[in-house]
C-alpha cells in the first residue's frame, strides 16, 4: 500500500487513507477537529534533543536521518513504527507533519522505512 507524506495543515485528500500525525509536539494553531487525524503517533517521533539539534536545517538532514534511525531502535519507538506498519496493511497511509519542508523531516524518513518494508 502507498505511504505519503503531507503537511498536517493541508486539507485532507480523498486518497489519504489513514492519517497519522508523526510529530511529538501538537501543531501550532490547529484544532484536533481541523487536523482530521485517525491517530497521533508521537512515540515514533524523534527525541526532543534530536529535534532541537536538527532545527530543520537541510544541511544537517543526513546526520539527522542517521541519528533518528538509531533512535528508532528504542523498543518504544520500534513498537510505534510497527503500529504504522500494521496500519499500512489496511490501505493507504498518510504521515502528517507540521514542518514546512516535508522532504527533510522525520515523516520522510518514516515513509522511506515503511515503503522499504512492503
Backbone torsions as a table, in degrees:
resi	resn	phi	psi	omega
1	UNK	NA	159.0	-175.9
2	UNK	-78.5	144.2	172.9
3	UNK	-122.2	125.2	177.8
4	UNK	-123.7	161.0	178.9
5	UNK	-123.9	130.9	-179.9
6	UNK	-143.7	163.2	173.4
7	UNK	-77.6	139.7	-179.4
8	UNK	-65.8	-21.5	-179.3
9	UNK	-77.9	-13.7	179.2
10	UNK	-76.4	149.9	176.1
11	UNK	-65.3	145.9	177.3
12	UNK	-60.4	147.5	177.5
13	UNK	-109.7	151.7	-177.8
14	UNK	-56.5	-32.7	-177.1
15	UNK	-92.5	11.3	-176.9
16	UNK	-62.2	-33.2	-174.4
17	UNK	67.8	-136.2	178.8
18	UNK	-77.2	126.5	-177.0
19	UNK	-105.3	119.2	-175.6
20	UNK	-126.8	123.2	173.6
21	UNK	-79.1	128.4	-177.1
22	UNK	-116.1	25.0	175.2
23	UNK	-96.4	148.7	177.4
24	UNK	-76.4	-32.8	-176.4
25	UNK	-106.3	138.9	179.2
26	UNK	-64.4	138.5	-178.9
27	UNK	-61.7	132.6	-178.4
28	UNK	-62.1	132.8	173.8
29	UNK	74.8	13.6	-177.0
30	UNK	-117.9	129.4	175.8
31	UNK	-83.2	159.7	178.8
32	UNK	-63.5	-35.6	178.9
33	UNK	-66.1	-42.5	-178.1
34	UNK	-69.5	-22.7	-178.7
35	UNK	-74.5	-25.5	-179.7
36	UNK	52.1	52.7	-178.4
37	UNK	-93.4	151.1	167.8
38	UNK	-95.9	-33.8	179.2
39	UNK	-151.8	159.0	171.7
40	UNK	-122.0	107.0	-176.4
41	UNK	-99.1	65.7	-177.3
42	UNK	-69.7	-20.0	179.3
43	UNK	-70.2	-16.6	179.1
44	UNK	-92.4	-8.3	-177.8
45	UNK	-72.2	158.0	176.8
46	UNK	-65.0	157.1	177.9
47	UNK	-62.2	158.1	176.6
48	UNK	-59.2	-37.4	179.5
49	UNK	-63.9	-45.8	-180.0
50	UNK	-66.7	-42.4	178.8
51	UNK	-59.6	-43.9	179.3
52	UNK	-65.4	-42.8	179.6
53	UNK	-61.5	-45.6	-177.2
54	UNK	-64.5	-49.4	178.3
55	UNK	57.1	20.3	-179.6
56	UNK	56.8	35.8	174.8
57	UNK	-88.3	110.8	-174.5
58	UNK	-53.4	-32.7	-179.9
59	UNK	-65.6	-19.8	179.3
60	UNK	-94.2	0.6	-171.4
61	UNK	-60.8	-43.5	-178.6
62	UNK	-59.4	-43.8	178.2
63	UNK	-69.7	-39.2	176.1
64	UNK	-58.4	-46.9	-179.4
65	UNK	-58.5	-45.5	179.8
66	UNK	-61.7	-47.4	179.5
67	UNK	-65.6	-38.5	-179.9
68	UNK	-66.6	-41.5	176.7
69	UNK	-59.3	-38.7	176.8
70	UNK	-64.5	-40.3	178.4
71	UNK	-64.9	-30.9	-179.0
72	UNK	-69.2	-8.6	174.0
73	UNK	-78.1	-14.0	176.5
74	UNK	-60.8	135.1	-176.3
75	UNK	-54.6	-40.4	-179.4
76	UNK	-66.2	-43.9	178.6
77	UNK	-69.5	-36.9	178.2
78	UNK	-62.5	-40.4	177.7
79	UNK	-63.9	-40.0	178.1
80	UNK	-66.3	-38.5	177.2
81	UNK	-65.7	-40.3	176.8
82	UNK	-62.4	-36.3	176.7
83	UNK	-61.5	-42.7	177.4
84	UNK	-62.7	-38.5	178.1
85	UNK	-61.7	-41.9	178.9
86	UNK	-65.2	-40.8	177.8
87	UNK	-62.2	-37.7	-179.1
88	UNK	-64.4	-29.8	179.7
89	UNK	-66.2	-21.4	-176.4
90	UNK	-91.2	-1.9	-179.6
91	UNK	143.0	-168.2	-179.0
92	UNK	-57.3	145.5	-179.9
93	UNK	-128.3	128.8	176.7
94	UNK	-115.3	119.8	177.0
95	UNK	-91.6	126.6	-175.6
96	UNK	-110.6	141.7	177.3
97	UNK	-144.0	155.5	179.3
98	UNK	-86.8	-16.7	-176.4
99	UNK	-61.5	145.8	-180.0
100	UNK	-73.0	-33.5	-176.3
101	UNK	-101.8	81.9	-174.8
102	UNK	-66.4	-24.5	179.8
103	UNK	-70.1	-20.7	179.0
104	UNK	-117.4	50.8	-176.7
105	UNK	-130.4	168.1	175.4
106	UNK	-63.7	-30.3	178.4
107	UNK	-62.3	-39.2	177.7
108	UNK	-65.2	-39.9	177.9
109	UNK	-64.4	-44.6	179.3
110	UNK	-63.1	-42.5	179.2
111	UNK	-60.9	-39.6	177.8
112	UNK	-62.5	-47.1	179.9
113	UNK	-61.9	-45.6	-178.1
114	UNK	-66.8	-38.1	178.5
115	UNK	-65.6	-37.4	178.5
116	UNK	-69.5	-27.1	-176.1
117	UNK	-86.9	-0.6	179.3
118	UNK	-71.6	NA	NA
